[in-house]
Amino acid sequence: MTKALLTDIDAFLEKHGVTPVSFGRQAMRDPHFVRDLRAGRRVWPETEQRVRSFMTAFRSQPDQVAA
């Protein structure tokens, strides 16, 4: 689960030009979230859903600018 989530996050970061720190702050209020995932952090299903919901909402906002 975590590997698939991280793959999707990395694709999101590249596509939208968002830094890992900015993504973590916006999605989870944790600037180290992506770094910790890359280091092996496990996530609860609820956390994965929250991250995926953030990415979906971000994509649906055409004026969204990367921070």
JOMOSUL-V178906 format. One record per helix or strand. SS is the DSSP state (@ for helix, = for strand). FROM is the first residue (numbers start at 1). LEN is the number of residues. If there is no record, write none. Layout:
# JOMOSUL-V178906
{{SS & FROM & LEN} {SS & FROM & LEN}}
This chain:
# JOMOSUL-V178906
{{@ & 2 & 15} {@ & 20 & 9} {@ & 33 & 6} {@ & 45 & 15}}
